Amino acid sequence: PIVRLHEGREAIIRVKNTLNEVTSIHWHGLILPPSMDGVPGVSFAGIKPGETFVYRFPVVQSGTYWCHSHSGGQEQLGMYA
């Protein structure tokens, strides 16, 4: 899905993991806190199966960016937006 964020507002994105493995969302190009960057094992624990994680960060710039999973090769399986 397309995620539309507005500069100057706070992004609040709830992600429920319905997979049988850990997942995450890694945001390309967005300026955000490291804990919201979605790289498991670096600055983020990952979203365990059945859990919901809330990505929450200020939107401080405009533009077009993309995001994808950064877990277990999921981006190669088509898990990106």
C-alpha positions in Angstrom: 0.0 0.0 0.0 1.0 3.6 -0.4 1.9 5.4 2.8 1.3 9.1 2.7 3.0 11.1 5.4 2.8 14.9 5.9 5.9 17.0 6.7 5.6 18.6 10.1 3.3 15.8 11.5 4.0 12.7 13.4 3.9 9.3 11.6 2.1 6.6 13.5 2.2 3.3 11.6 1.0 0.1 13.3 2.4 -3.1 11.8 1.0 -6.5 12.8 3.1 -9.5 12.0 0.9 -12.3 10.6 3.9 -14.3 9.4 5.5 -17.3 11.1 8.8 -15.5 11.4 10.2 -12.2 12.6 9.6 -9.2 10.2 10.4 -5.5 10.1 9.9 -2.4 8.0 13.1 -0.5 6.9 12.5 3.0 5.6 14.8 4.2 2.8 15.6 7.9 2.9 13.4 9.0 5.7 15.1 10.8 8.6 14.0 9.1 11.7 15.3 7.7 15.1 17.5 4.6 14.8 15.0 2.6 16.9 12.4 3.2 14.1 14.7 2.2 11.2 13.7 -1.5 11.2 17.0 -3.3 10.9 16.8 -6.3 13.3 19.9 -7.0 15.2 21.3 -3.5 14.7 18.9 -1.0 16.3 15.6 -2.9 16.4 14.6 -6.3 17.8 12.1 -7.1 14.9 8.4 -7.8 15.1 7.8 -11.4 16.4 4.9 -13.5 14.9 1.6 -12.3 16.2 3.0 -9.1 17.7 2.2 -5.5 16.6 4.8 -2.8 16.5 4.1 0.9 16.3 6.5 2.9 14.2 6.3 6.5 15.5 8.5 9.3 14.3 8.3 13.0 13.2 8.1 13.6 9.5 10.8 16.2 8.9 11.2 16.2 5.1 9.1 15.7 2.0 9.8 13.5 -1.1 9.2 10.1 -2.4 10.7 7.2 -0.5 10.3 3.4 -0.2 10.3 0.8 2.5 10.7 -2.9 2.7 11.2 -5.7 5.1 14.7 -6.1 6.4 14.2 -9.6 7.8 15.2 -13.0 6.6 15.4 -12.1 2.9 11.7 -11.2 2.8 12.4 -8.3 0.5 13.4 -10.8 -2.2 10.1 -12.5 -1.7 8.2 -9.3 -2.6 7.6 -7.8 0.8 8.2 -4.1 -0.1 6.1 -1.0 -0.7 
